[in-house]
């Protein structure tokens, strides 16, 4: 295989998942064309990465009809790691989750980059309560209809070095960010209803995946024809409740306050509060939006049977990756 045919395009290369995917590709001898907003930031992010001489930054403020072809030209395919959990700073779900896959797949078809790997989300759902879920599913549609050799990954919570959730849990554990006196998570009604009437609640279950395991599978998929046209749930092997996850993060965070404990917030009430805050222009004061409250109350677990069969490994427990992540903060 020539050096040219071993080059892979990565969109969202300096993001949490993207930087780990780039590192995995470079460690395997691939060349990488990485779409970045800021080349100085990219140089900092990848300064200690093995094989960085095979990394070519492609500078662009966003994925557009002009930048997408520049990114994928001369590659065997593209890995799209772009995504947001919340709309802010001018970033919108529709443009990033739907328009970006459309532009990238069109560019790949134009330039003969036949392979396409999309990082979607476990909660992808055309009827989801949150716009995040609906737009993730709409973006998948462009990939599936593209005619390219595509693979979709649907990760749940991803943890590891550089992850925003690990950083947030560490600041909660230290009492350094709101709500300051407890570690919050969202609960749902035990009967499945979505209303404000008091009643029994239940804690959602979650099986985080280590970012290194996700990056390994993404890189494995590039030349594994068995993964073409497949959708993979990407979670870890161990499921815990949100309180258990938060307690683990607290107990492994340096300088955490041991008296700070997890406390559940009913998702319907939290979503209503976020909606009201948004209507009066104060939504940015809360650390979540209505969709995050809704999604946070759902279980984030899945079967790994197909993943394990096709990739030959089972993602590890989240504990090692999360412990390392919070230790560095």
C-alpha angles and dihedrals in degrees: 000000000000124000090250094054089050094060117109127192118225123195115199089026098161095046122102097269095029096058091052091048090051091049092050093049093049091048088058094052099259124140114233131208103200123196108220135169094211123031092198090056090047091052089052094046094050100033094114099034118124112245096017089149086075092055118101115189115215106200118216135137091228145344106285139157086269102043099042094066091046089054099049101035111120095011134116090228149318137265113205112206097161117127144126130208094206136025111245142127090034094304114133132195093226095054097043103035100036111019095044096057088046093053095042096049091048090051091049092053091048093052101036096250093149102181122077128178120186125197102212127158139266090237094056105142133151089214097040119140091232125068087224090065095045096048093046088056092046090052090052088056093062090051095048093048094045098092089229125125093265137180126188126208120196107193124185118208109342118207134187145090111343095014118146094216093055090050092049093049090050092052091048090050090054094045090242100127136039132318080031097186102058142018107251131214133163125255131196134213112274090229092053095246122139106219142109097246109121114249146127114318133197133212115242119238123232136189107194119201123220110244091230091058091050092048090049092054093046091053091045090054095059096080100019106101090192088073096055112115092009133124118212130198106220114202136130126265094248124068121197136167119263092251090054091050093049093047090052091051091048094048091052098043115101113240093010119157107244092205091063108097137182116266127186123233117200106248098219092055092044092050092049091050091051092048092050092048090051093051091058094043096256101104091112091065091070121074091227142036130223093269093052090053091051096046093042090061093056125087113258101203133111145169116278096194097111093039092054093044095051100037100035096230139075117229110251128242114285092237100090095046094045093045091053092045097053092041089062094052 
